[in-house]
């Protein structure tokens, strides 16, 4: 990686820690307020003002992440606000819509499980539509010989890697237009194979189902601990958002270690099939501006994409090819189905709207 990229990566990690930490502390205070039964209760207008405060604070952190702590050439403030404003508006309206689904679920069923199920399904079906809405990009698709669909996505953010949406015959492989234009044929062949292998082996669908189960479990635990079903709607929604933010934070701590096995397995599969992924693995960090962290503790928690050195070492090692999938990155996107802002707050995503919908992945 270039010196400027290394410096920016370190600063972004600090910003992400501050951003995520702020919401974790705020969520803890919210749950403390609920659990100690303070005499004054919250109503819906007060909940609305709380959301405004959340949006304002996140806007400041987004500016630091999207306009200040970006690798050169950095976007001008006007260009950043033009892109960010559209993304922030769509993302905020999305969270408000999901909150209304949660309120309806609480009234009709006495719990939040159906809301999480409906919101997760909506996010899965509307994945590409949300990317269009957030970025304003025109997405062009074409069929590939293996039956999947390639979607070209113009994105100015160098950390945008695209990804996989859908599963089975309905899977779509999203690739940045800049990669299709600038990567060598051998590099593109490796990355196409890696993503097609993940689709063929069911990793995207498996990851979504596991994350759905993770979030449903967390919601049920929170509802029991804080008796959310027996509270007024505004209090219950606040409790759900606070608890699931802490639950998502727990996921940030444990899921990256599991996700790295999917990266290693795809690399080894490419090597076994006659491709040489070493050149692409080495180049990947300079393209996205991030290459893990030399400190093992930070690497284990904050970087579900292993460093190039780790990936190259793993090519020479034996490993299980049955893996759970990219759980960490999947959870960043689907966590908003549980009313948490952490998918937008982590260091790789803060201030970068396209990455709120498709977090960087390998």
C-alpha positions in Angstrom: 0.0 0.0 0.0 1.0 3.6 -0.6 2.1 5.8 2.4 -0.9 8.0 2.0 -3.2 5.0 2.0 -1.6 3.6 5.2 -2.0 6.9 7.0 -5.6 7.3 6.0 -6.4 3.7 6.9 -5.0 4.2 10.5 -7.0 7.5 10.9 -10.2 5.9 9.5 -9.8 3.0 12.0 -9.7 5.6 14.9 -12.7 7.4 13.4 -14.7 4.1 13.2 -13.8 3.2 16.8 -15.1 6.6 17.9 -18.2 6.4 15.8 -19.2 2.8 16.8 -18.2 3.5 20.4 -20.5 6.6 20.5 -23.5 4.5 19.5 -22.6 1.7 21.9 -22.3 4.1 24.8 -25.5 5.9 23.8 -27.3 2.5 23.5 -26.1 1.5 26.9 -27.4 4.7 28.5 -30.7 4.2 26.8 -31.1 0.7 28.2 -30.0 1.9 31.6 -32.8 4.5 31.5 -35.3 1.8 30.5 -34.2 -0.8 33.0 -34.3 1.6 36.0 -37.9 2.7 35.2 -37.3 6.4 35.5 -40.6 8.3 36.2 -40.8 10.1 32.9 -41.6 8.0 29.8 -40.7 8.8 26.2 -43.4 9.5 23.6 -43.3 9.4 19.9 -42.4 13.1 19.3 -39.5 12.8 21.7 -38.4 9.6 19.9 -38.5 11.7 16.7 -36.2 14.3 18.2 -33.8 11.6 19.3 -33.6 10.4 15.8 -32.8 13.9 14.6 -30.0 14.1 17.1 -28.7 10.8 15.9 -28.8 12.0 12.3 -27.0 15.2 13.1 -24.1 13.5 15.0 -23.7 10.9 12.3 -23.6 13.6 9.7 -20.5 15.2 11.4 -18.8 11.8 11.5 -19.8 11.1 7.9 -18.1 14.4 6.8 -14.9 13.4 8.5 -15.0 10.0 6.9 -16.2 10.9 3.4 -14.5 14.3 2.8 -11.5 14.6 5.2 -10.2 11.1 5.8 -10.2 9.9 2.2 -7.2 8.9 0.1 -6.1 11.4 -2.6 -7.5 12.8 -4.7 -10.1 13.7 -2.0 -13.5 14.9 -3.1 -14.2 18.6 -2.8 -16.7 19.5 -0.1 -19.4 20.4 -2.6 -19.0 17.1 -4.4 -19.1 15.1 -1.2 -22.3 16.8 0.0 -24.0 16.2 -3.3 -23.3 12.4 -3.1 -23.7 12.1 0.7 -27.0 14.1 0.9 -28.8 11.7 -1.5 -27.4 8.7 0.3 -28.1 10.0 3.8 -31.7 10.9 2.8 -32.4 7.5 1.3 -30.8 5.6 4.2 -32.7 7.7 6.8 -36.0 7.1 5.1 -35.2 3.4 5.0 -34.6 3.3 8.7 -37.8 5.2 9.4 -39.7 2.8 7.2 -38.3 -0.2 9.0 -39.2 1.5 12.3 -42.8 1.8 11.2 -42.7 -1.9 10.3 -41.4 -2.7 13.8 -44.2 -0.6 15.4 -46.8 -2.4 13.4 -45.3 -5.8 14.3 -45.3 -4.9 18.0 -49.0 -3.9 17.9 -50.1 -6.9 15.8 -48.0 -9.7 17.2 -46.5 -8.4 20.4 -43.0 -8.7 19.2 -40.4 -7.6 16.7 -39.5 -11.0 15.1 -42.0 -10.6 12.1 -40.7 -7.1 11.5 -37.1 -8.3 11.3 -38.2 -11.1 8.9 -40.1 -8.7 6.6 -37.3 -6.1 6.7 -34.6 -8.6 5.9 -36.6 -10.0 3.0 -37.2 -6.5 1.7 -33.5 -5.6 2.0 -32.6 -8.8 0.1 -35.1 -8.2 -2.7 -34.3 -4.5 -2.9 -30.5 -4.7 -2.7 -29.7 -3.3 -6.2 -32.6 -0.9 -6.1 -31.3 0.6 -2.9 -27.9 1.0 -4.5 -29.5 2.9 -7.4 -31.4 5.1 -4.9 -28.4 5.8 -2.7 -25.9 6.5 -5.5 -28.0 7.5 -8.5 -25.9 5.0 -10.5 -27.1 3.3 -13.7 -26.6 -0.4 -13.4 -26.1 -2.5 -16.6 -26.5 -6.2 -16.4 -25.7 -9.1 -18.7 -25.9 -12.9 -18.4 -22.8 -15.0 -17.9 -22.1 -18.5 -19.1 -22.5 -20.0 -15.6 -26.1 -18.7 -15.4 -25.4 -15.7 -13.1 -25.8 -12.1 -14.1 -23.0 -9.6 -14.2 -24.0 -6.1 -13.1 -21.7 -3.2 -13.9 -21.8 -0.5 -11.3 -20.1 2.9 -11.8 -18.8 4.1 -8.4 -16.3 6.8 -7.6 -15.3 5.4 -4.3 -12.2 3.3 -4.7 -13.2 1.1 -1.8 -16.4 0.0 -3.5 -15.9 -3.7 -4.5 -19.4 -4.6 -5.5 -20.4 -8.1 -4.3 -23.0 -10.7 -4.7 -26.7 -10.2 -4.3 -29.4 -12.9 -4.5 -28.5 -16.6 -4.6 -28.8 -19.6 -6.9 -30.1 -18.9 -10.4 -31.1 -15.4 -9.3 -27.7 -14.4 -8.1 -26.1 -11.3 -9.5 -22.4 -10.5 -9.4 -21.9 -6.8 -9.0 -18.5 -5.5 -10.3 -17.2 -1.9 -10.2 -17.0 -0.5 -13.7 -13.5 0.8 -12.9 -12.3 -2.8 -12.3 -13.8 -4.0 -15.5 -11.9 -1.2 -17.3 -8.6 -1.3 -15.5 -7.9 -4.8 -14.2 -5.9 -7.2 -16.3 -7.8 -10.2 -17.8 -6.1 -12.6 -15.4 -7.1 -10.5 -12.4 -10.7 -10.3 -13.6 -10.8 -14.0 -14.3 -9.7 -14.8 -10.7 -12.2 -12.5 -9.2 -15.0 -13.7 -11.4 -14.2 -17.3 -10.5 -14.0 -16.5 -6.8 -17.5 -14.9 -6.8 -19.0 -17.6 -9.0 -17.6 -20.3 -6.7 -19.3 -18.5 -3.7 -22.6 -18.5 -5.6 -22.2 -22.2 -6.7 -21.5 -23.2 -3.1 -24.4 -21.3 -1.6 -22.4 -18.9 0.5 -24.5 -15.7 0.0 -27.8 -17.4 0.8 -26.3 -19.3 3.8 -24.9 -16.0 5.2 -28.2 -14.2 4.9 -30.0 -17.1 6.7 -27.5 -17.2 9.5 -27.6 -13.5 10.0 -31.4 -13.6 10.1 -31.2 -16.3 12.8 -28.6 -14.2 14.7 -30.8 -11.1 14.6 -34.0 -13.0 15.5 -32.2 -14.5 18.5 -30.9 -11.2 19.6 -34.3 -9.5 19.3 -35.9 -12.3 21.4 -33.3 -12.0 24.1 -33.7 -8.2 24.3 -37.5 -8.4 24.4 -37.3 -10.8 27.3 -34.6 -8.9 29.2 -36.3 -5.5 29.0 -39.9 -6.6 28.7 -40.3 -4.6 25.5 -43.7 -6.1 24.6 -45.2 -4.6 27.7 -44.0 -1.1 27.1 -45.5 1.8 25.2 -44.6 1.8 21.5 -42.0 4.6 21.7 -40.2 3.0 24.6 -40.2 -0.4 23.0 -38.8 1.0 19.8 -36.1 2.8 21.7 -35.3 -0.3 23.6 -35.2 -2.4 20.5 -32.8 0.0 18.7 -30.5 0.3 21.8 -30.4 -3.4 22.5 -29.9 -4.5 18.8 -27.1 -1.9 18.5 -25.3 -3.7 21.3 -26.2 -7.0 19.7 -24.7 -5.8 16.4 -21.6 -4.6 18.2 -21.2 -8.1 19.6 -21.4 -9.3 16.0 -18.7 -6.9 15.0 -16.4 -8.6 17.6 -17.0 -12.2 16.7 -18.1 -12.4 13.0 -14.9 -11.1 11.3 -12.9 -14.1 12.4 -15.5 -16.5 10.9 -15.8 -14.5 7.7 -12.1 -14.8 6.8 -12.5 -18.5 6.2 -14.7 -17.7 3.2 -12.0 -15.5 1.7 -9.4 -18.2 2.1 -11.6 -20.9 0.7 -12.4 -18.9 -2.4 -8.7 -18.2 -3.0 -7.8 -21.8 -2.6 -10.6 -22.9 -5.0 -9.3 -20.5 -7.6 -5.8 -21.9 -7.3 -7.0 -25.5 -7.5 -8.9 -24.6 -10.7 -5.8 -23.5 -12.6 -5.9 -19.8 -11.8 -3.1 -18.0 -10.1 -4.7 -15.6 -7.5 -1.4 -14.3 -6.0 -1.1 -11.3 -8.3 -4.7 -10.2 -7.6 -4.4 -10.8 -3.9 -1.2 -8.7 -3.8 -2.8 -5.8 -5.8 -6.2 -5.9 -4.0 -5.1 -3.7 -1.0 -3.8 -0.9 -3.2 -7.1 -0.9 -5.1 -9.3 -0.6 -2.0 -6.9 1.3 0.3 -6.8 -1.2 3.1 -4.7 -4.2 4.1 -5.7 -5.4 7.5 -3.6 -4.5 10.5 -0.3 -5.8 11.8 -1.7 -6.1 15.3 -3.4 -9.5 15.6 -6.1 -8.2 18.0 -7.1 -5.4 15.7 -7.0 -7.7 12.7 -9.3 -10.2 14.3 -11.9 -7.6 15.3 -11.9 -4.9 12.6 -10.9 -6.7 9.4 -13.0 -9.5 8.0 -11.0 -9.1 4.8 -7.6 -10.7 5.7 -4.4 -8.9 4.8 -2.6 -9.9 1.5 0.1 -11.7 3.6 -2.5 -13.8 5.4 -4.2 -14.7 2.2 -1.0 -15.7 0.5 0.0 -17.9 3.4 -3.4 -19.5 3.5 -3.0 -20.6 -0.2 -0.3 -23.0 0.9 -2.3 -24.4 3.8 -5.1 -27.0 4.0 -8.5 -25.7 5.0 -12.1 -26.7 5.0 -14.0 -25.7 1.9 -17.4 -25.8 3.7 -17.5 -22.3 5.2 -20.3 -20.2 6.6 -19.9 -17.3 4.2 -19.2 -13.6 4.6 -21.1 -13.1 7.8 -19.5 -9.9 9.0 -20.1 -7.9 5.8 -23.6 -9.5 5.4 -24.5 -8.3 8.9 -23.4 -4.8 8.2 -26.0 -4.4 5.5 -28.8 -6.4 7.1 -28.3 -4.9 10.6 -30.4 -2.0 9.6 -33.4 -4.4 9.6 -33.0 -4.3 13.4 -32.9 -0.4 13.7 -29.2 -0.1 14.4 -26.9 2.5 12.6 -23.7 0.4 13.0 -23.6 -0.7 9.4 -23.1 2.9 8.5 -20.7 3.7 11.4 -17.9 1.2 11.0 -14.5 2.5 9.8 -14.7 1.2 6.3 -18.2 2.6 5.6 -18.4 5.9 7.5 -19.2 8.8 5.0 -19.3 6.5 2.0 -23.0 5.9 0.9 -22.3 3.2 -1.7 -20.6 1.1 1.0 -23.6 1.3 3.3 -25.4 -0.9 0.7 -22.4 -3.0 -0.5 -19.6 -3.0 2.2 -16.1 -3.8 0.9 -15.7 -7.6 0.4 -13.3 -10.1 -1.0 
